[in-house]
Amino acid sequence: MTIVFARGTTERGNVGTVVGPPLLDAVKQLSNGLDVNMQGVDYPADVRGFMQGGDPQGSARMMGKTPKNRAGIIKALAADCPNTGIIISGYSQGAQLMHNAADQLDPASASHITAAVAFGDPLNGQGVTGVDTSRVLVICHDRDNICEGGAQIRQAHLTYGQDVSKAASFIMQAAAAGQGAGQGGVEAPGAGAAAGAN
C-alpha cells in the first residue's frame, strides 16, 4: 500500500510534520506487517499556492503529469504497480492538491485509488472525483476557518495529528474492502513499490 501525501502550507520536508509522519506510523501499526509506504508530493507549499486553490504544479505532480511530461506519482503507481493499493491524502493546501489531482486523473488510474483522506480540507463538502463517497474521509475540526472556506489559521487547524488513528482505521478498512472487490488493496510483505516517508 502506498499513501500519496501532500503536506500543508509552510510545512517543511517531503511529507511535513503535523499529519504525514504520524499518519504513516498509525497505518503501519494496523498493517499486520504488510508493506506500507508514503510518498510525498514535491511542491512549494506556500501561501500563494493556497490562495490559487492549491499549487498547480504540485497538483499536476500528484496527479499524473509533470512540466517535463513525465508520469506523476498517482499515474506512475497505477501503471507500474497495478496491485498496490493507492491512498491519496493531504493536509490543508495538501487537501486542495488531492482534490485537484483527482479532478484531472484519467478513470483508469483513478480506479486504483483505494481511499482518499483529507485533513483540514479547504474544499470541505466537495467530493473527490473518481472515488466513491464510501471511500472518502474528510476530517475537519470545529472552528477551523480553513474548513469553512476561510484563510485564517486558528489553533483548530494545527491539531490534526490527533486524528491519525481514526484515519488509519478508515484506510485499512477501505483497503480490505478494495481487496475483496478486486481493486488495489493490501499487498503481501515485500510487494511494496514506493519509497518510505522522507
C-alpha positions in Angstrom: 0.0 0.0 0.0 1.3 3.5 -0.8 0.0 6.7 0.7 0.5 9.6 -1.6 0.5 12.5 0.8 0.6 16.3 0.2 1.7 18.4 3.2 0.2 21.7 4.3 1.2 25.2 3.6 4.6 26.2 5.0 5.3 22.7 6.3 8.9 21.6 5.7 10.1 18.3 4.4 8.6 15.9 1.9 5.5 15.0 4.0 5.5 17.8 6.6 5.3 17.2 10.3 1.7 17.7 11.5 0.0 14.8 9.8 2.2 13.0 7.4 4.7 11.1 9.7 2.2 10.2 12.4 -0.3 9.0 9.8 2.3 6.7 8.3 3.1 5.3 11.8 -0.6 4.8 12.6 -1.3 2.9 9.4 1.8 0.7 9.9 0.6 -0.2 13.4 -2.6 -1.6 11.9 -1.0 -3.2 8.9 -0.1 -6.6 10.4 3.3 -6.5 8.9 2.2 -5.7 5.4 4.2 -3.1 3.4 3.0 0.5 3.9 4.9 3.3 2.2 4.3 7.0 2.0 5.3 9.2 -1.0 5.3 12.9 -0.5 4.5 15.5 -3.2 7.3 17.9 -4.1 5.8 21.4 -4.3 6.4 24.8 -2.7 3.6 24.6 -0.1 3.4 28.4 0.0 0.6 30.8 0.7 0.3 31.8 -2.9 -0.5 28.2 -3.9 -3.2 28.0 -1.2 -4.8 31.2 -2.5 -4.8 29.7 -6.0 -6.8 26.8 -4.8 -3.8 24.5 -4.5 -0.4 24.9 -6.2 -1.0 24.0 -9.9 2.4 22.3 -10.5 2.1 20.3 -7.2 -1.4 19.2 -8.2 0.0 18.0 -11.6 2.9 16.2 -9.9 0.5 14.4 -7.6 -2.0 13.6 -10.4 -0.1 12.2 -13.3 1.8 14.7 -15.4 4.7 17.0 -14.8 6.1 20.1 -16.6 8.6 17.7 -18.4 5.7 15.3 -19.3 6.9 12.6 -17.0 4.3 10.5 -15.3 3.3 11.9 -11.9 3.0 10.0 -8.7 -0.5 8.5 -8.9 -0.5 7.7 -12.6 3.0 6.1 -12.3 2.0 4.0 -9.4 -1.2 2.8 -11.1 0.8 1.9 -14.3 3.9 0.4 -12.7 2.4 -1.3 -9.6 -1.2 -2.2 -10.5 -1.6 -4.4 -7.5 -0.6 -1.8 -5.0 -3.4 0.0 -3.1 -3.1 3.8 -3.5 -4.3 6.1 -0.8 -4.4 9.8 -1.6 -4.3 12.2 1.3 -3.5 15.8 2.1 -3.5 18.3 4.9 -4.7 21.9 4.4 -3.3 23.0 1.0 -2.3 19.4 0.5 -6.0 18.5 0.6 -6.5 21.0 -2.2 -3.9 19.2 -4.2 -5.6 15.9 -3.5 -8.9 17.2 -4.9 -7.2 18.9 -7.9 -5.3 15.7 -8.7 -8.4 13.6 -8.6 -10.2 16.1 -10.8 -7.6 15.7 -13.6 -6.9 12.0 -13.3 -7.9 9.6 -16.0 -10.5 7.0 -15.0 -8.2 4.0 -15.4 -5.7 5.5 -13.0 -8.4 6.7 -10.6 -9.7 3.1 -10.4 -6.5 2.2 -8.4 -7.3 4.6 -5.6 -8.4 2.7 -2.6 -9.3 5.7 -0.4 -9.0 9.4 -0.1 -8.4 11.1 3.3 -8.3 14.9 3.8 -7.3 16.8 6.9 -8.3 20.4 7.4 -9.8 20.5 4.0 -10.3 23.9 2.4 -12.7 22.2 -0.1 -14.7 20.6 2.7 -18.1 19.4 1.4 -16.9 18.7 -2.1 -16.5 15.1 -3.3 -13.3 13.5 -4.6 -13.6 12.8 -8.3 -13.4 9.2 -9.2 -13.6 8.0 -5.6 -16.8 6.6 -4.2 -18.1 8.6 -1.2 -17.8 5.4 1.0 -14.0 5.6 0.4 -13.6 9.3 1.3 -12.9 10.6 4.7 -12.7 14.3 5.4 -11.6 15.3 8.9 -12.4 18.9 9.9 -12.4 20.3 13.4 -15.0 22.7 14.8 -13.9 26.3 14.4 -11.4 25.5 11.8 -11.7 28.5 9.5 -9.9 26.8 6.6 -12.6 24.1 6.6 -15.2 26.9 6.4 -13.7 28.3 3.2 -11.7 31.0 5.0 -8.0 31.8 5.2 -7.4 32.2 8.9 -5.1 29.7 10.6 -6.5 29.0 14.1 -5.5 26.5 16.7 -8.1 24.1 15.5 -6.3 23.8 12.2 -3.0 22.8 13.7 -4.1 19.7 15.7 -4.9 17.2 13.0 -2.1 14.9 14.2 -4.5 13.8 16.9 -6.8 12.3 14.2 -4.4 9.9 12.5 -5.6 6.8 14.4 -9.2 7.4 13.1 -7.8 7.9 9.6 -5.6 4.8 9.8 -8.6 2.6 10.7 -10.5 4.0 7.8 -7.7 3.4 5.4 -7.2 -0.2 6.5 -11.0 -0.9 6.3 -11.1 0.6 2.8 -8.0 -1.4 1.7 -9.6 -4.7 3.0 -12.8 -3.9 1.1 -10.9 -3.0 -2.0 -9.0 -6.2 -1.9 -12.2 -8.2 -1.6 -13.7 -6.3 -4.6 -10.7 -7.0 -6.8 -9.4 -3.4 -6.6 -6.0 -2.4 -5.4 -5.9 -3.4 -1.7 -3.3 -4.6 0.6 -0.2 -6.4 -0.7 1.8 -9.2 0.7 5.0 -8.2 2.6 7.8 -7.3 0.2 5.5 -6.3 -2.6 5.5 -2.5 -2.0 6.7 -0.1 -4.6 7.3 3.4 -3.4 9.8 5.0 -1.1 9.0 5.5 2.5 8.3 8.9 4.1 11.3 11.2 3.8 
